[in-house]
Amino acid sequence: MSAETESPAQPYDQGAWWRDAVVYQVYPRSFADANVDGEGDLPGVLSRLGHLADLGVDAIWLSPFYPSPLADGGYDVADYCDVDPRYGTLADFDALVAAAAAKNIKVIVDIVPNHCSAEHPWFRAALAAGPGSPERDRFVFRDEPNNWQSVFGGPAWTRVPDGQWYLHLFDSGQPDWNWRHPDVVAMFERVLRFWLDRGVAGFRIDVANMLFKQDGLPDVVPGSQGGPLTPGHAPVPYEHQPELLDLYRSWRKILDSYPGARGTVAEMWFGHPDQARPYLSGDGLAQLFGFGLMPAPWSAEEFRTVIDRSHRLARETGGSIPWVLGNHDVPRMVTRFGVDQDLVRAPTPEVLLGRMDVDVELGTRRARAAALLLLALPGGAYIYQGDELGLPEHLTIPDEARQDPMFERTLRTFIGRDGCRVPLPWSGAASPYAFGGGDTWLPQPEDWAALTVASQRDDPGSTLNLYRAALAIRRDHPALGDGDLTWLDTPPGVLAFARDPGFTLMVNFGAEPVPLAWHHDVLLASGPLEGDLLPPDTGVWLS
């Protein structure tokens, strides 16, 4: 069938599994280490599937496990259709997908389409071929750089020995693809089919808004602001270019050609709802992450503003915007909520270097309340590994042990993202906490013994058991999952909404106890209640 006579894609089924799924992000290098070399691997994930099944998640998202020199934690991909030997083999991947399916857990994989590794065969060929060659046309080379800056700090251009410059919006080990080249388009279609053939349920698309660059590569105008997704109104010349819409429609057709519902979730920060609206039209991307809660300080008013904006956008478009409170790129909730919240609003050099006072007890209370909020909101939700254990950010990793390229590219003025990527503690009183054997690839804190899975498993008041209880209730309660919400009138500093039938959430962001809403029963609370009062920094589910 020709492109002219193809039937347009139909809107996604409103009952598609991802619309109310709880997805657990696995950062493979830090989840579990089966071969005891200090780095996590796919057999390690397989060995701990019972933890995820007991937790009650619907799917796992695997961060990159592809062959990579690890210039950026695996997001510099040297081969999109294989497994890095440090993580295992394709047979290990297949075994994991099959074992997860047996536990009714779907598997989503990361696809990294904006850039590859400088060790990718096509980039090595481009360097060898020289200026003006077809091989270089697959990337973005030019004779003079423009003023674009790397997201990781410093210029977004690196010069090669023959005098040309190549574009890398991230690390210099991550050259950007030229998405206007048909070879790049065709290669990624093959990549999608390769993993779909192996049974994945979908893809998380890395930096999904940055693939196409504006023709001519114009300089960034100082003070550029976000606007609607129309030509000439993108916030910067390498974001939200209109060609993305056709690309994601073509990917949608590939996913639809496979049995069962296969979806996409896009990593896409947007400054204005009109930037996101076209992507949610129903014939392209299945989901955009709802990232707005992650940078929000602990405030009922600010949380409600973020929730209103994303939920309204989802209702107006019929799209799906799963909620997120943590991932591999941001400091952990316990630490974010345990510092002076003015620092969250306006980070200082001390914050960027992790040199601030953290009240872990306060942060833990707030993170537990935030978890109940996350899992009560309409739609899907993502949980970052370790958040179910209440792990704080590891702020005291020695400089020489840090591996995030942002640390060096910002001339060590930003602590980087290593602190949320530390290997998980499974059991025991000291590192490696049964993660594997010997030294872990990033050092673990000395005080995590009380936070291990084993330590929390039999403690009814643990954060792990709070998540387990919440996910069990969510799975069975008819009001939870996809749907709508109704805001309730509350005192200042309190956020509350109702969901039909018969469910109410309250979170007290304030400093004083407040009366509970009228209710029949307490389904679950993030901390002890004071009779009919909801204490500060506490959330509750009511029937």
Residue pairs with C-beta under 8 A, 6 or more apart in sequence:
6 253
8 283
9 249
9 252
9 253
9 256
9 282
9 283
9 284
10 282
10 283
11 282
11 283
11 318
12 261
12 263
12 282
12 286
12 320
13 261
14 318
14 482
16 261
16 263
16 286
16 320
17 58
17 59
17 106
17 201
17 261
17 263
18 59
18 202
18 261
18 263
18 265
18 286
18 287
18 320
18 322
18 380
19 320
19 379
19 380
19 481
19 482
20 379
20 380
20 480
20 481
20 482
21 58
21 59
21 106
21 322
21 380
21 381
22 56
22 57
22 58
22 59
22 375
22 380
22 381
22 382
22 383
22 471
22 474
23 57
23 58
23 59
23 60
23 61
23 108
23 322
23 380
23 381
23 382
23 383
24 52
24 55
24 57
24 59
24 60
24 61
24 382
24 383
24 385
25 60
25 61
25 63
25 327
25 328
25 382
25 383
25 384
25 385
26 45
26 60
26 61
26 62
26 63
26 385
27 40
27 63
27 328
27 384
27 385
27 421
28 40
28 41
28 42
28 44
28 45
28 62
28 63
28 64
28 65
28 74
28 87
29 39
29 40
29 73
29 74
29 87
29 421
29 423
29 441
30 40
30 385
30 421
30 422
30 423
30 424
30 441
30 442
31 40
31 44
31 45
31 48
31 385
31 423
31 424
32 40
32 41
32 44
32 45
32 47
32 48
32 424
32 426
32 435
32 436
33 39
33 40
33 41
33 44
33 423
33 432
33 435
33 436
33 437
33 440
34 41
34 43
34 44
34 46
34 47
34 436
35 41
35 43
35 44
35 436
36 436
36 437
36 438
37 86
37 436
37 437
37 438
38 432
38 436
38 437
38 438
38 439
38 440
38 441
39 86
39 87
39 436
39 440
39 441
40 87
40 423
40 435
40 436
41 86
41 87
41 88
41 92
42 65
42 83
42 87
42 88
42 92
42 93
42 96
43 88
43 92
44 436
45 60
45 62
45 96
46 92
46 95
46 96
46 99
48 426
49 96
49 99
49 100
49 103
49 105
51 453
52 60
52 103
52 105
53 103
53 105
54 468
55 388
55 464
55 467
55 468
55 471
56 468
56 471
56 472
56 474
56 475
57 105
57 383
57 471
58 104
58 105
58 106
59 105
59 106
59 107
59 108
59 201
60 100
60 105
60 106
60 107
60 108
61 108
61 109
61 110
61 204
61 265
61 382
62 107
62 108
62 109
62 110
63 73
63 74
63 110
63 328
64 73
64 74
64 75
64 77
64 110
64 112
65 74
65 83
65 84
65 87
65 88
65 93
66 74
66 77
66 78
66 79
66 80
66 82
66 83
66 84
67 77
67 78
67 79
67 82
67 83
67 84
67 85
68 74
68 75
68 76
68 77
68 78
68 84
68 117
68 119
69 76
69 78
69 117
69 118
69 119
69 173
70 76
70 403
71 117
71 118
71 171
71 172
71 173
71 174
71 405
72 152
72 170
72 171
72 173
72 174
72 404
72 405
73 328
73 403
73 404
73 421
74 84
75 110
75 112
75 115
75 170
75 174
75 206
76 115
76 116
76 117
76 118
76 119
76 171
76 173
76 174
77 112
77 116
77 117
77 120
78 116
78 117
78 119
78 120
78 121
79 120
80 111
80 112
80 116
80 187
80 188
80 191
80 194
81 190
81 191
81 194
81 195
82 90
83 89
83 90
83 92
83 93
90 198
93 198
94 198
94 199
96 107
97 107
97 198
97 199
97 200
98 199
100 106
100 107
101 107
101 199
106 201
106 202
107 199
107 200
107 201
108 200
108 201
108 202
108 203
108 204
108 265
109 195
109 200
109 203
109 204
110 203
110 204
110 206
111 188
111 191
111 192
111 195
111 203
111 204
111 205
111 206
112 206
113 177
113 179
113 188
113 205
113 206
113 208
113 211
114 169
114 170
114 176
114 177
114 206
114 207
114 210
114 211
115 168
115 169
115 170
115 174
115 175
115 176
115 177
116 122
116 123
116 174
116 175
116 177
117 123
117 173
117 174
118 124
118 172
118 173
118 174
118 175
119 173
120 175
122 135
122 138
122 139
123 139
123 175
125 135
126 133
126 135
126 136
126 138
126 139
126 141
126 166
127 160
128 135
129 135
129 136
130 136
130 162
131 141
131 143
131 162
131 163
131 164
136 164
137 178
137 181
138 177
138 178
138 181
138 183
138 184
139 166
139 167
139 175
139 176
139 177
139 178
140 166
140 167
140 175
140 176
140 177
140 178
140 213
140 217
141 164
141 165
141 166
141 167
142 164
142 165
142 167
142 217
143 163
143 164
143 165
144 165
145 155
145 156
145 157
145 165
146 157
146 217
146 218
146 219
146 220
147 219
147 220
148 155
148 156
148 157
148 167
148 169
148 217
148 219
148 220
148 237
148 238
149 155
149 156
149 220
150 156
150 168
150 169
150 170
150 171
150 409
151 169
151 170
152 170
152 171
152 405
152 406
152 409
152 410
153 406
153 409
153 410
153 411
153 414
154 409
154 410
156 167
156 168
156 169
157 165
157 166
157 167
157 168
158 165
158 166
158 168
158 172
159 165
160 166
166 175
166 176
167 175
167 176
167 213
167 217
168 174
168 175
168 176
169 176
169 207
169 210
169 238
170 405
171 405
171 409
173 405
176 213
177 184
177 211
178 184
179 185
179 211
179 212
179 213
179 243
179 247
180 212
180 243
185 247
185 250
189 250
189 251
189 254
192 203
192 251
192 254
192 255
193 254
195 203
196 254
196 255
196 258
196 262
200 262
201 260
201 261
201 262
201 263
202 255
202 262
202 263
202 264
202 265
202 286
203 263
203 264
203 265
204 264
204 265
204 266
204 267
205 264
205 265
205 266
205 267
205 285
206 267
207 267
207 268
208 244
208 248
208 266
208 267
208 268
208 285
209 239
209 240
209 244
209 266
209 268
209 269
209 270
209 275
210 238
210 239
211 241
211 244
211 247
212 238
212 241
212 243
212 244
212 247
213 237
213 238
213 241
214 234
214 237
214 238
214 241
217 237
218 237
219 237
220 236
220 237
224 235
224 236
225 235
225 271
226 234
226 235
226 270
226 271
226 272
226 275
227 233
227 234
227 235
227 272
227 274
227 275
228 272
228 274
228 275
229 240
229 242
229 245
229 274
229 275
229 276
229 277
229 278
229 279
230 242
231 241
231 242
234 240
234 241
234 275
235 271
235 275
240 270
240 275
244 279
245 278
245 279
245 284
248 264
248 266
248 279
248 284
248 285
249 283
249 284
251 264
251 284
252 264
252 283
252 284
252 285
252 286
255 262
255 263
255 264
256 262
263 286
263 287
264 285
264 286
264 287
265 285
265 286
265 287
265 288
265 289
265 322
266 279
266 285
266 287
266 288
266 289
267 289
268 276
268 279
268 288
268 289
269 291
270 276
270 288
273 309
273 312
273 313
276 288
276 313
277 313
277 316
277 317
279 285
279 288
279 319
280 288
280 313
280 314
280 317
280 318
280 319
280 320
280 321
281 317
281 319
282 317
282 318
282 319
286 320
287 319
287 320
287 321
287 322
287 380
288 319
288 320
288 321
289 321
289 322
289 324
289 382
290 306
290 310
290 321
290 322
290 323
290 324
290 379
291 324
292 306
292 309
292 310
293 303
293 306
293 307
293 323
293 324
293 325
293 370
293 374
294 324
294 325
294 326
294 327
294 330
295 330
295 344
296 302
296 303
296 306
296 344
297 341
297 342
297 344
297 345
298 337
298 341
298 344
298 366
298 509
298 537
299 341
299 509
300 490
300 492
300 493
300 494
300 495
300 507
300 509
300 510
303 373
303 495
303 507
303 509
304 487
304 495
307 377
310 321
310 323
311 321
311 377
311 378
311 379
311 485
313 319
313 321
314 320
314 321
314 378
314 379
315 484
320 379
320 380
320 482
321 379
322 379
322 380
322 381
322 382
323 374
323 377
323 379
323 380
323 381
323 382
324 381
324 382
325 333
325 370
325 371
325 374
325 384
325 387
326 332
326 333
326 383
326 384
326 387
326 420
327 382
327 384
327 420
328 384
328 417
328 420
328 421
329 417
329 420
330 336
330 417
330 420
331 393
331 419
331 420
332 367
332 384
332 386
332 387
332 391
332 392
332 393
332 419
332 420
333 363
333 366
333 367
333 370
333 387
334 360
334 363
334 364
334 367
334 390
334 391
334 392
334 393
335 358
335 360
335 363
335 392
335 393
335 395
335 419
336 344
336 363
336 393
337 362
337 363
337 366
337 367
337 370
338 358
338 359
338 360
338 361
338 362
338 363
338 364
338 366
338 392
339 351
339 356
339 357
339 358
339 359
339 363
340 356
340 357
343 350
343 351
343 356
349 413
350 356
352 413
352 414
352 415
353 413
353 414
353 415
354 393
354 395
354 396
354 415
354 419
358 392
358 393
358 395
360 392
362 537
363 392
364 390
364 392
364 463
365 526
365 527
365 537
365 538
366 537
367 387
367 390
367 463
368 390
368 463
368 466
368 526
368 527
368 539
369 507
369 508
369 526
369 527
369 537
369 538
369 539
370 507
370 539
371 387
371 463
371 466
371 467
371 470
371 526
371 539
372 466
372 470
372 505
372 507
372 524
372 526
372 539
372 540
372 541
373 495
373 505
373 507
373 539
374 381
374 383
375 381
375 470
375 471
375 474
375 480
376 474
376 480
376 497
376 499
376 503
376 505
376 541
377 485
378 481
378 482
378 483
378 484
378 485
378 499
379 481
379 482
380 482
383 467
384 420
385 424
386 420
386 424
388 463
388 464
388 467
389 424
389 425
389 451
389 452
389 453
389 456
389 463
389 464
390 451
390 462
390 463
390 464
391 422
391 424
391 425
391 448
391 451
393 419
393 420
394 418
394 419
394 420
394 422
394 442
394 443
394 444
394 445
395 415
395 419
396 445
397 418
397 419
397 422
397 442
397 443
398 443
399 407
399 412
401 418
401 442
401 443
402 415
402 416
402 418
403 418
403 441
403 442
404 416
404 417
404 418
404 421
405 416
406 414
406 416
406 417
407 414
407 415
407 416
407 418
418 442
421 442
422 440
422 442
422 443
422 444
422 445
423 432
423 433
423 435
423 436
423 440
423 441
423 442
423 444
424 433
424 435
424 453
425 433
425 434
425 435
425 444
425 448
425 449
425 451
425 452
425 453
426 433
426 434
426 435
426 452
426 453
426 454
427 433
427 434
427 452
427 453
427 454
427 455
428 434
428 449
428 452
428 454
429 449
430 446
430 449
431 440
431 443
431 444
431 446
431 448
432 438
432 439
432 440
432 444
433 444
433 448
433 449
433 452
434 452
434 454
435 444
449 455
453 464
455 462
456 462
456 463
456 464
456 465
457 464
457 465
459 465
466 524
466 526
469 524
470 524
470 541
473 480
473 523
473 524
473 541
474 480
474 481
477 503
477 523
478 501
479 499
479 500
479 501
479 502
479 503
480 499
480 503
483 499
483 500
484 499
484 500
485 497
485 498
485 499
486 497
486 498
486 499
486 500
487 496
487 497
488 496
488 497
488 498
488 504
488 517
490 496
490 506
490 514
491 510
491 514
492 510
493 508
493 509
493 510
493 511
493 514
494 506
494 507
494 508
494 509
494 510
494 514
494 534
495 505
495 506
495 507
495 509
496 504
496 505
496 506
496 507
496 517
497 504
497 505
498 504
499 505
502 520
502 543
503 523
503 541
503 542
503 543
504 517
504 519
504 541
504 542
504 543
505 539
505 540
505 541
505 542
506 516
506 517
506 534
506 539
506 540
506 542
507 538
507 539
507 540
508 514
508 534
508 535
508 536
508 537
508 538
508 539
509 536
509 537
510 536
511 536
512 536
513 530
513 533
513 534
513 535
513 536
514 533
514 534
515 532
515 533
515 534
516 522
516 529
516 532
516 533
516 534
516 540
516 542
517 542
519 542
519 543
520 542
520 543
521 542
521 543
522 529
522 540
522 541
522 542
522 543
523 541
523 542
523 543
524 540
524 541
525 538
525 539
525 540
525 541
526 538
526 539
526 540
527 535
527 537
527 538
528 535
529 535
529 538
529 540
534 540
